[in-house]
Amino acid sequence: MPVALAELGLEFETVHIDLTVPRTKEYLAVNPRGLVPALSYNGEILTESGVISQFLVDAHPSHLEKTSREEGGALQRARYNFFIDTYISKINPHYFASMRGVTAEDREKAGAELVDIVLKEIEPLLQNAGPFFGGSERLTFVEVQTAGFVLRLLTFPKYEDILPKSILAGLEQKTPAFWKWANAISKEKSVTYVWNEKEIAEATLAKIQKTRAA
Ligand SMILES: N[C@@H](CCC(=O)N[C@@H](CS)C(=O)NCC(=O)O)C(=O)O
């Protein structure tokens, strides 16, 4: 969602929610699931980051994605959605598995599987990236929906306790198109402006250590 807001040049006000304590009654009235993000748009409350981004991109036609009525729009949207679905349904389960592994060995094994899945499922879809999806020079809706995961995948192996370091070497060697695409994403201002690496890494490690201990 932050990437969509930045790419669309929309003004917004941020309200921070402390996730280390139970949600307040006020926040549960905004999102009964208690999760962030939520967006208030002209008084309408929207939740679920993917849904919010799709709404913003639909409400503000831009370089990010064609409308379905534009020439080539329906097909472009199908290609974009296929990639996003592939990333979320095929890659993310392995990404989470390689964080949750109880021993370093479990995490190494899941990390190697993750690299193999990127090679099988994602690498073929990025052959014409330029540097972004489908040969685009600017971010597209594909990167809007996947950048947060990609940034985490490139960053967390730097903290050996979160993800194994071998993931980075594996991706660089085995999946050059993914590597180029992911690194291009990680240099974009619209992606990094909300990225506080240390804070996010520490919060993720604390959460994952609880899961590993459970
Ligand atoms: N599917 C939701 C997931 C949102 C989500 O898990 N948000 C995390 C922060 S990144 C959260 O609110 N965690 C608080 C909690 O689980 O109590 C979305 O994409 O919006």
The ligand as an SDF file (V2000), in Angstrom:
LIG
                    3D

 20 19  0  0  0  0  0  0  0  0999 V2000
   -3.3480   -9.9130    5.0250 N   0  0  0  0  0  0  0  0  0  0  0  0
   -3.1060   -8.7230    5.7980 C   0  0  0  0  0  0  0  0  0  0  0  0
   -1.9860   -9.0040    6.7560 C   0  0  0  0  0  0  0  0  0  0  0  0
   -1.7060   -7.8270    7.5990 C   0  0  0  0  0  0  0  0  0  0  0  0
   -0.7580   -8.1450    8.7310 C   0  0  0  0  0  0  0  0  0  0  0  0
   -0.4810   -9.3030    9.0620 O   0  0  0  0  0  0  0  0  0  0  0  0
   -0.2520   -7.0810    9.3500 N   0  0  0  0  0  0  0  0  0  0  0  0
    0.6290   -7.2420   10.4830 C   0  0  0  0  0  0  0  0  0  0  0  0
    1.7160   -6.1930   10.4410 C   0  0  0  0  0  0  0  0  0  0  0  0
    2.7030   -6.3260    8.9780 S   0  0  0  0  0  0  0  0  0  0  0  0
   -0.1800   -6.9910   11.7450 C   0  0  0  0  0  0  0  0  0  0  0  0
   -1.0970   -6.1840   11.7530 O   0  0  0  0  0  0  0  0  0  0  0  0
    0.1960   -7.6670   12.8180 N   0  0  0  0  0  0  0  0  0  0  0  0
   -0.4350   -7.4850   14.0780 C   0  0  0  0  0  0  0  0  0  0  0  0
   -0.8880   -8.7710   14.7180 C   0  0  0  0  0  0  0  0  0  0  0  0
   -0.7820   -9.8200   14.0740 O   0  0  0  0  0  0  0  0  0  0  0  0
   -1.3730   -8.6820   15.8480 O   0  0  0  0  0  0  0  0  0  0  0  0
   -2.7530   -7.5430    4.8760 C   0  0  0  0  0  0  0  0  0  0  0  0
   -2.0730   -7.7950    3.8580 O   0  0  0  0  0  0  0  0  0  0  0  0
   -3.1630   -6.4190    5.1410 O   0  0  0  0  0  0  0  0  0  0  0  0
  1  2  1  0
  2  3  1  0
  2 18  1  0
  3  4  1  0
  4  5  1  0
  5  6  2  0
  5  7  1  0
  7  8  1  0
  8  9  1  0
  8 11  1  0
  9 10  1  0
 11 12  2  0
 11 13  1  0
 13 14  1  0
 14 15  1  0
 15 16  2  0
 15 17  1  0
 18 19  2  0
 18 20  1  0
M  END
$$$$
